[in-house]
Amino acid sequence: MSHVPLIDRVATSPERQALLDDIHAAFGATPNMFRAVANSPAALQSMWGSFGALGTGVIGARLGEQIAVAVADRNSCSYCLSAHTALGRKAGATAEEMSAAQAGLSNDPKTQAALRFALKLVNERGQVSEADVQALRDAGFTDEAIVEILAHVALNLFTNYVNVAFAVPVDFPTVKLRSAN
């Protein structure tokens, strides 16, 4: 059971309802994570706006979802691991690619560089070096893409913490965590 109420989009304030209606339209349902975050319209607007903005970025949905599952597994967030595995498959990644990404791995050198950097950000709490950033450039990422990778990590930390801290019930097909950090 969630530690905070899961807001019902049809029985809430107009501000919350408008945001939850947009989310419902995008997913065909209202995922529990957003219902938990809807306790704060400001937090919901921040989260949903970040998803929307990053969805139009240069790194693409597939890589964004691969980063999300790597970060989710590292943070032991079953909710995000399950949700982003499903979304990654929808974005064109194979089940094998999503499973590998969960472990921070990819057969594609460019994707591997992004996952390595994302996990270093998480593990080292943002303490990366110029060499770490240069490794992404050497793999073919522009500075715009590098900043987006960091933004994806930051957004996923937000969602991981929401789901773990508030024990949000998973409402996606469950994927087993690899790590138990």
N, C-alpha and C positions, 0 to 999 in steps of 0.2 A: 504494500500500500504506500502511495506517495506521501511524503512528509508535508506537502502543501496540497491544497485542493486542486483538482483538475477542472479548470473553468469550462463550463458548458457554453459553447458559442451562441446558442439560441436563448440563453437565460443570463445575459450579462449586460454590461454597459454598452452603449452604442460604439464607443471608441474601441473597446476590446472586440466587440462583435465584428466591426469592419475589418480589423486585422485578421481575426480568426476566419472570417469568410474568405479573404484572399488566400490564406493558407489552405483552407479546405478546397478551394477551387484548384489550387496548384497540385494537391496530392490526391484529390478525390475523397479525402477523409481529413480529419483534424488529428494529427499525431499527438500523442500524450505529452511529448516534450513541450510543444507549443502551448498546450492547455495548462501545463504547470507554469511556464514563463508568463502566461497571460495574467497571473496574479499582479504583475507590474506592467501596465501598458507601455511604459517607457522602455523596460527591458525587452518586451516583445517587439516593439518597433525597432529597437537597436538590432536584435537578432535577425528578424525578418529582413530588415534593410540590408544587413551585411550579406545574407544569403543572396539576395537579389543583386546587389552590386558585384559580388564575386562571381555570380553566375554569368555575368557579361564580360568577364576578364579574359586575359590572353592565354591563361594556362589550360583552359578547357575543363569540362565537367569530369571527364574520365580521370585525369591526373588529380583534380581536386578531391574526388572520391577515394582515390588510392592514398592520398595524404591523410584523409579523414580516418580511414580504417587503421593506418599505422599509428596515428595519434590515439585513437580510441583504444586499441589494444594496449599500448604503452600505459594508458591511464586507467586500464581495467574498466572501461565503460561499455558494458554489454549493449546498452541501448544504442549508442552511436555506432558501434561495430555492426550491429544488425541492420540499422537503418542505412548506413552508408555502403554496406555490402550490396544491399538491394538496389540502391541508387547507382552504384558503380556498374552493376550488371545492366541497368537501364541505360547507362551512358555508353555502353559498348564494350566494357571490360569482360573478359571471361571469368568464370569461377576460379580458375587457376591463378589468373592475374590478381584477383582480389584477395585470394588466400595468401599469395606471396607478398602482396603489399601489406597485409596485416602483420607479417613478420618483418616489414621494412625492406623487402626485396623485390627486384624486377629484373627480367632478362634484358630489358631495354636500358642501355647505359644512361640515357637522359633522365628517364623516370627514376632509375636507381639513385642518381645524384640528388634529385629532388627529395626522395624519401630519406636518404642519409642526412641531408640538411634539416629536414623537418624534424626528424627524431633527435638530432643534435640540439636543435632549439628547445625541444621538450626536456631532454635529459640534462642539459646544461643551463636551463632557465634563461635562454636567450644569449648566453655567453658564447658567441661564435667569433671566429677570427676573420681577418681579411682573406686568408687562404681558403677558409670555408666558403666564403662568398665567391672568390675567384674560381673555385672548383665548379660552381654552378655556371659561371660565365664560360668556362672551358667546356662544359657539357652542352653549351648552346643556348643558355637562358639569357635573356636581356635583363637589364636592371628592373624594368617594369614587371617581368615575370617573377624575378627574385623577391620583390616586395610583395607580390600576390601570394607566393608560397608562404611567406611569413604571415600574411593576413589570414590565409586558410588555417594555418596552425593556431593562430590566436582565436579565431572563431570556433575552432574545434575544441580548444581548451575551455571556452565559455560553455559550449554545449555539453562537453564531458562532465564538467563540474556541476552543471544543473542536474543532469541525469543521475550522477553518482550521489551527490549531496542530498538530493530530494527523493532518492529511490523511486524514480519515475518508472512505472511499469512498461516493459517493452511491448510494443504493438506492431512489430515487424517480425518476419521469420527469424528466429533466433540463430545467431552464429556464436560458436563457442570461442571464448577468449583463449589465446595461446599463452599469454603471460598473466601472472598473478602478482603484479608488483606491489 
